[in-house]
């Protein structure tokens, strides 16, 4: 299936305006443009195919109903991430996995007062996942162990990790999406990275 052509910001805003006015074709084009992004992010956060599919459907229902609330002051994708994150949060249940997920609020991190995450000149204590040798050794076994480790992350840390280190969103954009301060985003990201590295210690030490 051929991927839809990327919509330029001005064209995107035009589509949004047309969809608001009741143009079903314009809304369909918006769905086609962002359906993969929505499903992919939903699956990464929910870690469940069925929940991701439900979130995909719920998200575009929300978009259709609330399109008039999008004011164009932020990126359309930022607004989408907000809706997906909220839908995933609402679908959380106290499953065995949720009960088993580890608490990392008390995790000790050296120099935790240093909130740098590589966006300034301060040395980064915990480097971004994508900047480590991990991407060069991502075999099937490691992928499985990484997925298991990510599932153990409490939701609030998992969603920050996904937005920052997987989706590539900035700390500022992540803060907007999750309604967090930038320092809070950086703190949660650091703790998530440390937790995942401890879970995969034997691989990271290789």
C-alpha positions as CSV (number, residue, x, y, z in Angstrom):
1,X,0.0,0.0,0.0
2,X,1.4,3.3,-1.0
3,X,2.0,5.8,1.8
4,X,0.0,9.0,1.6
5,X,1.9,12.1,0.5
6,X,3.0,14.2,3.5
7,X,0.8,17.2,4.0
8,X,2.5,20.6,4.3
9,X,1.4,22.7,7.3
10,X,-0.5,25.2,5.2
11,X,-2.3,22.4,3.3
12,X,-3.0,20.7,6.6
13,X,-4.6,23.8,8.1
14,X,-6.7,24.1,4.9
15,X,-7.9,20.4,5.3
16,X,-8.7,21.0,9.0
17,X,-10.8,24.1,8.1
18,X,-12.6,22.1,5.3
19,X,-13.2,19.2,7.6
20,X,-14.6,21.5,10.3
21,X,-17.0,22.8,7.6
22,X,-18.3,19.3,7.0
23,X,-16.1,18.2,4.1
24,X,-15.9,14.4,4.6
25,X,-13.2,14.1,1.9
26,X,-10.9,16.5,3.8
27,X,-11.4,14.5,7.0
28,X,-10.7,11.3,5.2
29,X,-7.4,12.7,3.9
30,X,-6.4,13.7,7.5
31,X,-7.2,10.2,8.7
32,X,-5.1,8.6,5.9
33,X,-2.2,10.9,6.6
34,X,-2.0,10.2,10.3
35,X,-3.6,6.8,10.9
36,X,-0.2,5.0,11.0
37,X,1.2,7.5,13.5
38,X,-1.8,7.2,15.7
39,X,-1.8,3.3,15.7
40,X,1.9,3.1,16.1
41,X,2.0,5.4,19.1
42,X,-1.0,3.8,20.7
43,X,0.5,0.4,20.4
44,X,3.9,1.6,21.9
45,X,2.1,3.0,24.9
46,X,-0.7,0.5,25.4
47,X,1.5,-2.5,24.6
48,X,-1.6,-4.4,23.4
49,X,-2.9,-4.8,19.9
50,X,-6.5,-4.8,20.8
51,X,-6.2,-1.7,23.0
52,X,-4.2,0.0,20.3
53,X,-6.9,-0.7,17.7
54,X,-9.6,0.6,20.1
55,X,-7.5,3.7,20.8
56,X,-7.0,4.3,17.0
57,X,-10.8,4.2,16.5
58,X,-11.5,6.3,19.6
59,X,-8.9,8.9,18.6
60,X,-10.4,9.6,15.2
61,X,-13.9,9.7,16.7
62,X,-12.5,12.3,19.1
63,X,-10.8,14.2,16.3
64,X,-14.1,14.3,14.3
65,X,-16.1,15.5,17.3
66,X,-13.5,18.0,18.6
67,X,-11.9,19.3,15.5
68,X,-13.4,22.7,16.2
69,X,-11.2,22.8,19.3
70,X,-7.9,22.7,17.3
71,X,-6.9,26.3,17.1
72,X,-3.8,25.8,14.9
73,X,-1.4,27.4,17.5
74,X,0.4,24.0,17.9
75,X,1.2,21.3,15.5
76,X,-1.6,19.0,14.5
77,X,0.5,16.0,15.4
78,X,0.9,17.5,18.9
79,X,-2.9,17.6,19.3
80,X,-3.1,14.0,18.0
81,X,-0.5,12.8,20.5
82,X,-2.5,14.5,23.3
83,X,-5.7,12.6,22.3
84,X,-3.9,9.3,21.9
85,X,-2.1,9.6,25.3
86,X,-5.4,10.5,27.0
87,X,-7.2,7.6,25.4
88,X,-4.5,5.1,26.4
89,X,-4.6,6.4,29.9
90,X,-8.3,5.9,30.1
91,X,-8.0,2.3,28.9
92,X,-5.5,1.3,31.6
93,X,-6.7,-1.4,33.9
94,X,-5.2,-2.9,36.9
95,X,-4.1,-6.0,35.1
96,X,-1.5,-8.4,36.5
97,X,1.0,-6.5,34.4
98,X,0.0,-3.2,35.8
99,X,0.2,-4.6,39.4
100,X,3.6,-6.1,38.6
101,X,5.0,-2.9,37.1
102,X,7.9,-1.7,39.2
103,X,7.9,1.6,41.1
104,X,10.8,3.7,40.0
105,X,10.0,7.0,41.9
106,X,12.4,6.0,44.5
107,X,15.1,4.9,42.1
108,X,18.4,6.5,43.0
109,X,20.1,8.4,40.3
110,X,23.5,10.0,40.8
111,X,23.3,13.8,40.3
112,X,19.6,13.6,39.8
113,X,19.4,17.4,40.2
114,X,21.0,17.7,36.8
115,X,18.0,17.6,34.4
116,X,20.1,17.8,31.2
117,X,19.1,15.3,28.5
118,X,21.5,16.3,25.9
119,X,19.7,19.5,24.7
120,X,22.4,21.8,26.0
121,X,26.1,21.8,26.6
122,X,25.9,20.0,30.0
123,X,27.3,16.4,29.9
124,X,24.5,13.9,29.8
125,X,24.6,11.4,32.6
126,X,22.1,9.1,30.9
127,X,22.4,9.3,27.1
128,X,19.4,9.0,24.8
129,X,18.6,5.3,24.0
130,X,19.1,6.0,20.3
131,X,22.6,7.3,20.9
132,X,23.9,4.1,22.5
133,X,25.3,0.9,20.9
134,X,21.9,-0.7,21.5
135,X,20.7,0.1,18.0
136,X,23.6,-2.0,16.6
137,X,22.9,-5.1,18.6
138,X,19.1,-5.2,18.4
139,X,18.6,-8.8,17.7
140,X,15.4,-10.8,18.3
141,X,16.2,-11.8,21.8
142,X,17.1,-8.3,22.9
143,X,14.0,-6.9,21.3
144,X,11.9,-9.3,23.4
145,X,13.8,-8.4,26.6
146,X,13.5,-4.7,25.8
147,X,9.7,-5.0,25.2
148,X,9.3,-6.9,28.5
149,X,11.3,-4.2,30.3
150,X,9.3,-1.4,28.7
151,X,6.0,-3.1,29.8
152,X,7.3,-3.0,33.4
153,X,7.7,0.8,33.2
154,X,4.8,2.6,35.0
155,X,2.6,4.3,32.4
156,X,3.7,7.9,33.3
157,X,7.3,7.0,32.6
158,X,6.6,4.8,29.6
159,X,4.7,7.5,27.7
160,X,7.5,10.0,28.3
161,X,10.1,7.5,27.1
162,X,8.1,6.7,24.0
163,X,7.6,10.3,23.1
164,X,11.2,11.4,23.7
165,X,13.4,8.4,22.7
166,X,11.1,6.6,20.2
167,X,8.9,9.3,18.6
168,X,11.7,11.9,18.8
169,X,9.6,14.6,20.3
170,X,11.4,17.5,22.1
171,X,11.1,17.9,25.8
172,X,9.0,21.0,25.2
173,X,6.6,19.2,22.9
174,X,6.4,16.3,25.3
175,X,5.5,18.7,28.0
176,X,2.7,20.2,26.0
177,X,1.3,16.7,25.1
178,X,1.4,15.4,28.7
179,X,0.8,18.8,30.4
180,X,4.1,18.5,32.3
181,X,6.9,21.0,32.9
182,X,10.1,20.5,31.0
183,X,12.0,19.6,34.2
184,X,9.4,17.0,35.0
185,X,9.7,15.5,31.5
186,X,13.5,15.3,31.8
187,X,13.3,13.8,35.2
188,X,10.9,11.0,34.2
189,X,12.9,10.3,31.0
190,X,16.1,10.0,33.0
191,X,14.5,7.6,35.4
192,X,13.0,5.5,32.6
193,X,16.3,5.3,30.9
194,X,18.1,4.2,34.1
195,X,15.4,1.6,34.8
196,X,15.6,0.1,31.3
197,X,19.4,0.0,31.4
198,X,19.3,-1.9,34.7
199,X,16.8,-4.3,33.2
200,X,19.1,-4.9,30.3
201,X,22.4,-4.6,32.2
202,X,24.0,-7.7,30.8
203,X,23.5,-6.4,27.2
204,X,24.4,-2.8,28.0
205,X,27.7,-4.0,29.5
206,X,28.6,-6.0,26.4
